[in-house]
Amino acid sequence: MSNNDPAGIPGHACAIRRFADALLCSGGDTQVTIRISDPSTGDTDSQLGLEPPTAEDLQVSPALIKALEPTSDGKRRIEAVVGATALKPIAKQYGIQDVAAWLLVAQGILYYDQLMRIDTVTVDKYLGADCLYHLTATE
């Protein structure tokens, strides 16, 4: 490893995450609401689908949201960009290891009071550490 190798600097990935958060904050004080399903309570009615699953709304900040081109059938699409420093502690509370997979099975993103299904999750990594999550959602 050379002295110019950024991987040799302790805490460098943490600094990059803070930089990513600063960029997200520079876009304004925006938060995104992600709706996740609560785990089944184990009773028969919820397991058989007789009762709708309960859900929890998670407000995540800082975030950026931008409108994308609509689908061919005219449905709205958005991209939400969220920092790993905001999502990792929330995922840890739920015992989640793979944040991207967890986001894909979430109910969706609330956007102007409309639930939009998460289609894709892309992770920006630096030195092997997650920095930013790009969530693409469709109504």
N, C-alpha and C positions, 0 to 999 in steps of 0.2 A: 504494500500500500504506500503510495507516495504522499508527501506532505501536502500536496494540492488536492488530494482526494477528499470531497466533502463527507464521504461516509466515515472518515476517521475522526470527525469532530463529534464529541459526545453531545447528545441533545439536539443534534441538527434537525432530525425529523420533527421534533417538538417545535422548533423555531419555524419550520415550514408550515406546520399546522396553524400556528398563531398568525403567520403571514396570510394564509388562506382565509382565516376568520376576519382579519383586518380588511381584506379585499371585499368579503361579503358585507361587512358593516359599512363600507364606503358606498354601497348601493342604496343605503337607507336602512331604517329600522324595520326590517321585514321579518315576519315569521311565517312558517308554514305549519299547517295542522295536518297531522297524519293520523288516520283512524285505524286502530288495530282491534282485532277481535280479542275479547277476554277469553282465557282458557275455559273449557267446559267445566262446570261444577261437578260433573259426575252423575247428575240425576238422569233418569231415563228420558224425561221429556226433552231435555236439551240435546241428548245424544241421538234421539230419533228425529230431530228436526221439528218437533212440535212447538217448541219455543224458539224464537229467533235468538241468535247468539248476542250477548251483550257486547258492547264496544266501548273503547276508551279513546278519547281524542288527546293526542300529544302535541303540544305547541313546541316547535323547534325553532330556535333563533341563534345566530343570524342565518338568513337564507336569502336567496334571490329567486324570483319567479319571472319567467318570460313566456309570452305566447308564441306558439309554433304554428306553422302552416296547418290548416285543418286537414282532416283525412279526406279521402276521395268522396266519401258520402256526407261530408260537411260537419263532422263532429269536431268539437274544439279539442286542441291539444296544448299542453303546457310542459315546460321543463322547470323543475325546482332543483336548485343547487344548495346543498346543505353541508356544513362543515362536520368533519369527524369528531371534533371536540364537543359538539352539541349532541350528536347521536350516540357516541360510544357510552357515555354514562347512563343514558336512558336504556340502551340495550342491555347493559350490565345489570340494571335493576330487574330485568326480565330473564336473566340468565342466558342471553343470546350471545353466541360466539360469532356467527356469520351474519353481519348486519345487512349486507346486500340481499341475501336470501330471505331474511326476515321482512325486509321492506317489500319484496315481491309478493309475499303472502298477506300483506296488510290489506285492509279493505280499500284503502285509497287515500287520496289527498283531498281535503275540503278546499274548494276554490269558489269563492263567492257563494257560499252555502250549497254548493253542488259537489257531490262525491264523485271524484274522477279516479278511475282504475289505473293503478301503476302498471305500465307496460314493460318498462326496462329500468334497470339500475346499473349505472356505470360508475366505477370507482377509480378516482385518480389517486395513484400511489406515488410516494417518494421515499426512496431508501427502504422499500418494503412496508412502509406504514401507510394506512389509509389517511388521506387528507380531505378529499371532497367526494360527495355522493351526488350524482346527477340522476334525478328521477324524472322519467318521461311518463306523463299520464294523459289519458283520453277520457272524455265524458261518455 
